[in-house]
Amino acid sequence: MKLKNKVALITGSSRGIGKAIAIQFAKEGATVVVNYIKHEDKAKETVKEIERLGSKSIAIKCDVSNEEEVKNMIDKIIKTFGKIDILVNNAGIVYDIPLMEKTEEQIDRTFYVNFKGVWWCSKYTANYMKKIGSGVIINISSTNGTHTLNPESADYDASKAAVISLTKNLAEELAPNIRVNCIAPGWINTEINKDLPKDYVKEETRKILLKRFGKPEEIASVALFLASDDASFITRSIIIVDGGYL
């Protein structure tokens, strides 16, 4: 097992990509902390799935954009399991509405969750990783932060580009004992995308070399690689997983 005896915190892991990563890590022996903010029932279901796999798990409600809540979450994990070996910053939100109709509140919320959430979780987790002299941080950005831009998600695009920049700076700041990398997914079949117009899905699929949307498990496999010793000489890297989007 690649993550035996490791403790992993995965934000936004009650469903979608976060849940897929949680399950994949559990299959490889990790103790998994499932973070959520709204979907308590789904978080508890994820914990049960992990426990059925033979791994330990707890669910913690925490708004990652709130510094005090993040501090309390990290403290609870340390008290419960004694350490955090792996942090996956997956939690994120998007408001897909016309750019000129966005409110200041929506833009602020997007940046607080997508960027500040990564910062707070990384900051307070790294404090404990430094004490044990090792750790892995994986940030989930998006191809919206690299090359796939859309005016309706301009604030989201900017926040995900900021996550990429933060990844590079954290990797330098926390080297050599803590590795920091980033995954930038393209179109993935998740609950968030299930209600997209069929014509739009067809149009976007034509732009993908592999001619399909990705699966959450395919992002989870990359996260597992980065979290494991297989990636022991990889830090400050951005891995695009988009099926070859043109």
C-alpha positions in Angstrom: 0.0 0.0 0.0 1.4 3.3 -1.1 0.0 5.4 1.7 0.1 3.0 4.7 0.2 4.8 8.0 -0.3 8.2 6.4 -2.9 10.7 7.5 -4.5 12.8 4.7 -6.8 15.8 4.9 -8.8 16.4 1.7 -10.9 19.5 1.6 -14.3 19.5 -0.1 -14.3 15.7 -0.2 -18.0 14.8 0.5 -18.5 14.4 -3.3 -17.0 14.7 -6.8 -13.2 14.8 -7.3 -12.6 15.2 -3.5 -14.5 12.1 -2.7 -12.7 10.1 -5.5 -9.4 11.2 -4.0 -10.5 10.2 -0.5 -11.6 6.7 -1.6 -8.4 6.2 -3.7 -6.2 7.2 -0.7 -8.1 4.9 1.6 -7.6 2.0 -0.8 -3.9 2.6 -0.4 -4.0 2.5 3.4 -4.4 6.2 4.4 -6.4 7.5 7.3 -8.6 10.1 5.6 -10.2 13.3 7.0 -13.3 14.2 5.0 -13.9 17.9 5.0 -17.3 19.4 4.0 -19.3 22.6 4.5 -22.8 21.8 3.3 -23.3 18.1 2.5 -23.1 16.4 5.9 -25.0 13.4 4.7 -22.7 12.8 1.8 -19.6 13.3 4.0 -20.9 10.6 6.4 -21.5 8.3 3.5 -17.9 8.9 2.3 -16.6 8.1 5.8 -18.6 4.8 5.8 -17.2 3.9 2.4 -13.7 4.5 3.6 -14.3 2.5 6.8 -15.6 -0.4 4.7 -12.3 -0.4 2.9 -10.5 -0.9 6.2 -9.2 2.6 6.8 -9.9 5.1 9.5 -11.9 8.2 8.7 -13.7 11.2 10.3 -15.7 14.0 8.8 -15.1 17.6 9.8 -17.3 20.5 8.9 -15.2 23.6 8.1 -15.5 26.6 5.9 -11.9 26.7 4.5 -12.3 30.4 3.8 -12.5 31.1 7.5 -9.1 31.2 9.2 -10.4 30.3 12.7 -12.4 27.3 11.4 -9.4 26.1 9.6 -7.2 26.4 12.7 -9.8 24.5 14.7 -10.0 21.7 12.1 -6.2 21.2 11.9 -6.0 21.2 15.7 -8.8 18.6 15.9 -7.0 16.4 13.4 -3.7 16.6 15.3 -5.5 15.7 18.6 -7.2 12.8 16.9 -4.5 11.3 14.8 -1.3 13.0 15.9 -0.2 14.3 12.5 -1.1 15.3 8.9 1.1 13.8 6.2 -0.9 14.8 3.2 -3.1 17.8 2.4 -5.2 18.0 -0.7 -6.7 21.5 -1.3 -9.7 20.5 -3.3 -12.6 22.7 -2.0 -13.8 25.3 -4.5 -16.8 27.2 -5.8 -17.8 28.9 -9.1 -20.6 31.3 -10.1 -21.3 30.7 -13.8 -23.1 33.9 -14.5 -22.4 36.8 -17.0 -19.3 38.7 -16.0 -21.0 42.1 -15.8 -23.7 40.7 -13.5 -21.4 39.4 -10.9 -21.6 41.0 -7.5 -18.8 42.0 -5.2 -20.0 39.4 -2.7 -19.8 36.6 -5.3 -16.3 37.6 -6.4 -15.1 37.9 -2.8 -16.5 34.5 -2.0 -14.9 32.9 -4.9 -11.5 34.2 -3.9 -12.0 33.5 -0.3 -12.8 29.8 -0.9 -10.6 29.1 -3.9 -7.5 31.0 -3.0 -7.6 31.9 0.7 -8.9 28.4 1.6 -5.8 26.9 0.0 -3.6 29.4 1.8 -5.1 28.9 5.3 -5.1 25.1 5.0 -1.6 25.0 3.7 -0.3 27.5 6.3 -1.6 25.7 9.3 -1.0 22.2 8.0 2.6 23.0 7.1 3.3 24.1 10.6 2.8 20.5 11.7 4.5 19.0 8.7 7.6 21.0 9.6 7.7 19.4 13.0 7.8 15.9 11.6 10.1 17.0 8.8 8.0 15.8 5.9 4.8 16.3 4.1 2.9 16.6 0.8 0.6 19.4 -0.3 -1.5 18.9 -3.5 -3.5 21.8 -4.8 -6.4 21.3 -7.2 -6.5 24.2 -9.7 -8.1 24.0 -13.1 -7.3 24.4 -16.8 -9.4 27.6 -16.3 -6.3 28.8 -14.5 -3.9 27.8 -17.3 -5.5 28.3 -20.7 -9.2 27.6 -20.9 -10.8 30.9 -20.1 -14.5 31.9 -20.0 -15.9 35.4 -19.3 -18.7 33.8 -17.2 -16.1 32.4 -14.8 -13.6 35.2 -15.0 -13.3 35.4 -11.2 -13.0 31.6 -10.9 -10.3 31.6 -13.7 -8.3 34.2 -11.8 -8.6 32.4 -8.5 -7.4 29.2 -10.0 -4.5 31.0 -11.7 -3.7 32.3 -8.2 -3.6 28.8 -6.9 -1.0 27.8 -9.4 1.1 30.8 -8.5 0.7 30.0 -4.8 1.7 26.4 -5.5 5.0 27.5 -6.9 5.7 29.9 -4.0 4.8 27.4 -1.4 7.0 24.8 -3.0 10.0 27.1 -2.7 9.1 28.3 0.8 8.6 24.8 2.2 11.4 23.0 0.5 13.2 20.6 0.9 11.1 18.5 3.2 7.6 19.4 2.1 6.6 18.8 -1.6 4.0 21.0 -3.1 2.4 20.3 -6.5 -0.8 21.2 -8.4 -3.3 19.3 -10.6 -5.2 21.3 -13.2 -8.2 19.3 -14.3 -10.2 20.0 -17.5 -13.8 18.8 -18.0 -14.7 16.1 -15.4 -18.0 14.3 -15.0 -19.1 15.5 -11.6 -22.3 16.6 -10.1 -21.5 20.3 -10.8 -21.4 19.6 -14.5 -24.3 17.2 -14.8 -26.8 19.9 -15.7 -24.8 21.4 -18.5 -26.7 21.9 -21.8 -26.3 18.8 -24.0 -25.3 20.9 -27.1 -22.6 22.6 -25.0 -21.3 19.3 -23.8 -21.1 18.1 -27.4 -19.3 21.2 -28.5 -16.8 21.0 -25.7 -16.2 17.2 -26.2 -15.2 17.9 -29.8 -12.4 20.1 -28.5 -11.0 17.2 -26.4 -8.6 14.9 -28.1 -9.8 11.9 -26.2 -13.4 12.8 -27.1 -14.9 12.6 -23.6 -15.1 14.2 -20.2 -12.8 12.8 -17.6 -13.7 10.7 -14.5 -13.1 11.9 -10.9 -11.1 8.7 -10.5 -8.7 9.8 -13.2 -7.9 12.9 -11.2 -7.6 10.8 -8.0 -5.0 8.6 -9.7 -2.8 11.6 -10.4 -3.3 12.8 -6.8 -2.2 9.4 -5.5 0.9 9.5 -7.6 1.8 12.9 -6.3 1.1 11.9 -2.7 3.2 8.8 -2.8 6.9 8.1 -2.8 6.6 7.5 -6.6 6.7 11.3 -6.9 9.5 11.8 -4.4 11.5 14.0 -6.8 8.6 16.1 -7.9 7.7 19.5 -6.5 6.5 22.9 -7.8 4.9 21.1 -10.8 1.6 21.7 -12.5 0.0 18.6 -14.0 -2.7 19.3 -16.6 -5.3 16.5 -16.8 -7.8 17.5 -19.5 -7.8 14.7 -22.2 -5.9 17.0 -24.6 -8.2 20.0 -24.7 -7.6 22.2 -27.7 
